[in-house]
Amino acid sequence: MARVLVVDDDVTVREVLASYLRAHRHETIEAGDGEEALRLMRERPADLVVLDLMLPGIDGLEVTRRLRANGDVPIIMLTALGSEADRVVGLELGADDYVGKPFSPRELALRVDSVLRRTAGSSAGAGGVVRDGDLVVDGDRHVATLAGEALALTTREFALLRFLAGHPGTAYTREDLLQHVWGWTIGDRSTVTVHVRRLREKIEKDPTRPTRLVTVWGIGYRWEATA
């Protein structure tokens, strides 16, 4: 059973989500604003945060930024329809997933389960160690290093790196990566695009001219093994 923090200033939304999550056997705690959410995470960190972007006081983006500065707890954002810019910024800050409002509480509960499964799988360390030149991806320890220096990766960035580095030379579409890394059969392909960009900033000497995580035009992405 996971502990899930639901952050939304709408009491009805919080109550409905908490009810569905409890039905999925999760413990839930609730916060009505960013300050309360950060306080609860300091006192007793949750295993996952469901976070509305539009909050009074400290907004969801700033909450995401502060949570990411202190760890890699999985974050699922709740975004209003049409707020693509905020959604992309949230993903760039390290959010693992997003669900647009209005949304199905059942769908969100399933997304929570999916993210938690992926996180547990990463923590369990499936797949051992992948080495590529000066890059080492250790699935057992959930650590990636480049030239001996540890990389600061979110859970999803680590999963994406491990999957691609473990399958060099194969081109994957964004839909393929959504399925293999996110566990989604449907989803917004921009999620992959944002995570690829963030990953390149951490592993490439020149992210604008990647040599490892390369673009395959008209298809998607491919990992090029270091000679």
C-alpha positions as CSV (number, residue, x, y, z in Angstrom):
1,M,0.0,0.0,0.0
2,A,1.4,3.4,-1.0
3,R,0.9,6.7,0.7
4,V,-0.5,9.3,-1.8
5,L,-0.7,13.1,-1.2
6,V,-3.5,14.7,-3.1
7,V,-3.1,18.5,-3.5
8,D,-6.0,20.5,-4.8
9,D,-7.8,23.6,-3.5
10,D,-11.2,22.1,-4.5
11,V,-12.4,20.0,-1.5
12,T,-14.8,18.0,-3.7
13,V,-12.0,17.0,-6.1
14,R,-9.8,16.0,-3.2
15,E,-12.5,13.9,-1.6
16,V,-13.4,12.1,-4.9
17,L,-9.8,11.3,-5.7
18,A,-9.1,10.2,-2.1
19,S,-12.1,7.8,-2.3
20,Y,-10.9,6.3,-5.6
21,L,-7.3,5.9,-4.3
22,R,-8.5,4.3,-1.1
23,A,-10.5,1.8,-3.2
24,H,-7.2,1.0,-4.9
25,R,-5.8,0.3,-1.4
26,H,-3.7,3.4,-1.1
27,E,-3.4,5.5,2.0
28,T,-4.3,9.1,1.2
29,I,-3.5,12.5,2.8
30,E,-4.8,15.8,1.5
31,A,-3.6,19.4,1.2
32,G,-5.5,22.4,-0.1
33,D,-2.6,24.6,-1.0
34,G,1.1,24.5,-1.8
35,E,2.3,25.5,1.7
36,E,0.4,22.7,3.3
37,A,1.6,20.2,0.7
38,L,5.3,21.1,1.4
39,R,4.7,20.9,5.1
40,L,3.2,17.5,4.9
41,M,6.0,16.2,2.7
42,R,8.6,17.5,5.3
43,E,6.8,15.8,8.2
44,R,6.2,12.5,6.6
45,P,7.0,12.1,2.8
46,A,4.4,10.5,0.6
47,D,5.2,7.8,-2.0
48,L,3.5,9.8,-4.7
49,V,2.0,13.3,-5.1
50,V,-1.1,14.2,-7.2
51,L,-0.7,17.9,-7.7
52,D,-3.0,20.5,-9.1
53,L,-1.1,23.3,-10.9
54,M,-3.5,26.1,-10.1
55,L,-3.1,26.5,-6.3
56,P,-3.5,29.6,-4.1
57,G,-0.3,31.0,-2.9
58,I,2.5,28.7,-4.0
59,D,1.4,27.3,-7.3
60,G,1.9,23.7,-8.5
61,L,5.0,24.5,-10.6
62,E,6.8,26.0,-7.6
63,V,5.8,23.0,-5.4
64,T,7.2,20.7,-8.1
65,R,10.4,22.7,-8.2
66,R,10.9,22.5,-4.5
67,L,10.0,18.8,-4.3
68,R,12.5,18.1,-7.0
69,A,15.2,20.0,-5.2
70,N,14.9,17.6,-2.3
71,G,14.2,14.2,-4.0
72,D,12.5,12.3,-6.8
73,V,9.1,11.5,-5.4
74,P,6.8,10.6,-8.3
75,I,4.5,13.6,-9.2
76,I,1.3,13.4,-11.3
77,M,0.1,16.9,-12.3
78,L,-3.5,17.9,-12.7
79,T,-3.8,20.5,-15.5
80,A,-6.7,22.5,-16.9
81,L,-7.4,21.8,-20.6
82,G,-5.5,24.2,-22.9
83,S,-2.7,24.8,-20.4
84,E,-0.1,23.1,-22.6
85,A,2.7,25.6,-21.8
86,D,2.3,24.9,-18.0
87,R,2.1,21.2,-18.7
88,V,5.4,21.2,-20.6
89,V,7.1,23.3,-17.9
90,G,5.9,20.9,-15.3
91,L,7.4,17.9,-17.2
92,E,10.6,19.8,-17.7
93,L,10.7,20.4,-13.9
94,G,10.5,16.6,-13.5
95,A,6.9,15.7,-13.1
96,D,6.3,12.0,-14.1
97,D,2.8,12.3,-15.6
98,Y,-0.1,14.6,-16.0
99,V,-3.9,14.3,-16.3
100,G,-6.0,17.0,-17.9
101,K,-9.1,18.5,-16.2
102,P,-11.9,17.5,-16.4
103,F,-10.6,14.0,-15.8
104,S,-11.9,10.5,-14.9
105,P,-11.0,9.7,-11.3
106,R,-10.7,6.0,-12.3
107,E,-8.2,6.9,-15.0
108,L,-6.2,8.9,-12.5
109,A,-6.2,6.0,-10.0
110,L,-4.9,3.8,-12.8
111,R,-2.2,6.3,-13.7
112,V,-1.1,6.3,-10.0
113,D,-0.9,2.5,-10.0
114,S,1.2,2.6,-13.2
115,V,3.6,5.2,-11.9
116,L,4.0,3.4,-8.6
117,R,4.7,0.1,-10.4
118,R,7.3,1.7,-12.6
119,T,8.9,3.3,-9.5
120,A,8.9,0.0,-7.6
121,G,10.4,-1.8,-10.7
122,S,13.2,0.7,-10.9
123,S,13.9,0.5,-7.2
124,A,13.9,-3.3,-7.4
125,G,16.7,-2.9,-9.9
126,A,15.6,-5.2,-12.8
127,G,18.3,-5.7,-15.4
128,G,21.6,-5.2,-13.7
129,V,24.3,-2.9,-15.1
130,V,24.5,-1.3,-18.5
131,R,27.8,0.2,-19.6
132,D,28.4,2.5,-22.5
133,G,31.8,4.1,-22.6
134,D,32.1,6.4,-19.6
135,L,28.3,6.0,-18.9
136,V,27.3,3.4,-16.3
137,V,23.6,2.7,-15.6
138,D,23.2,0.4,-12.5
139,G,19.6,-0.8,-12.3
140,D,20.3,-2.7,-9.0
141,R,21.4,0.4,-7.2
142,H,19.3,2.8,-9.3
143,V,22.3,5.0,-10.0
144,A,23.7,6.3,-13.3
145,T,27.2,7.8,-13.5
146,L,28.9,9.7,-16.4
147,A,32.7,9.9,-16.2
148,G,32.5,8.8,-12.6
149,E,30.0,11.6,-11.6
150,A,26.5,10.6,-10.4
151,L,23.7,11.9,-12.6
152,A,20.8,13.7,-11.0
153,L,17.9,11.9,-12.7
154,T,14.2,11.6,-11.9
155,T,12.7,8.1,-11.7
156,R,11.3,8.5,-15.2
157,E,14.5,9.9,-16.7
158,F,16.4,6.9,-15.2
159,A,13.9,4.4,-16.6
160,L,14.2,6.1,-20.1
161,L,18.0,6.1,-20.0
162,R,18.2,2.5,-18.8
163,F,15.8,1.3,-21.5
164,L,17.4,3.1,-24.4
165,A,21.0,2.4,-23.3
166,G,20.0,-1.3,-22.8
167,H,18.7,-1.5,-26.4
168,P,21.3,0.3,-28.6
169,G,20.9,0.6,-32.3
170,T,17.1,0.2,-32.3
171,A,14.9,3.0,-33.3
172,Y,11.8,3.6,-31.2
173,T,8.8,5.7,-31.9
174,R,7.4,8.0,-29.1
175,E,4.5,5.6,-28.9
176,D,6.9,2.7,-28.3
177,L,8.6,4.6,-25.5
178,L,5.3,5.5,-23.9
179,Q,4.5,1.8,-23.8
180,H,7.9,0.5,-22.7
181,V,8.9,3.2,-20.2
182,W,5.7,4.8,-19.1
183,G,3.5,1.7,-19.4
184,W,0.8,3.6,-21.4
185,T,-0.9,2.3,-24.5
186,I,-2.2,5.8,-25.2
187,G,-0.8,9.2,-24.1
188,D,0.6,12.5,-25.2
189,R,3.8,12.1,-27.2
190,S,5.1,15.4,-26.0
191,T,5.8,13.7,-22.6
192,V,8.5,11.7,-24.3
193,T,9.9,14.7,-26.2
194,V,10.3,16.7,-23.0
195,H,12.0,13.8,-21.1
196,V,14.4,13.2,-24.0
197,R,15.4,16.8,-24.0
198,R,16.0,16.8,-20.2
199,L,18.0,13.6,-20.5
200,R,20.1,15.0,-23.3
201,E,21.0,18.0,-21.1
202,K,22.4,15.6,-18.6
203,I,24.3,13.0,-20.7
204,E,25.3,14.8,-23.9
205,K,28.4,17.1,-24.3
206,D,26.3,19.3,-26.6
207,P,22.6,18.6,-26.2
208,T,21.8,20.5,-29.4
209,R,24.0,17.9,-31.3
210,P,23.4,14.7,-29.5
211,T,25.7,11.7,-30.3
212,R,24.2,9.2,-27.9
213,L,20.5,9.7,-27.8
214,V,19.9,10.6,-31.4
215,T,16.8,11.6,-33.4
216,V,15.7,9.3,-36.2
217,W,13.7,11.6,-38.4
218,G,10.2,10.5,-39.1
219,I,10.4,7.7,-36.5
220,G,11.6,8.7,-33.1
221,Y,14.9,8.1,-31.2
222,R,17.8,5.6,-31.1
223,W,20.6,5.0,-28.7
224,E,24.0,5.0,-30.4
225,A,26.5,2.9,-28.5
226,T,29.9,4.5,-27.8
227,A,32.7,2.9,-29.9
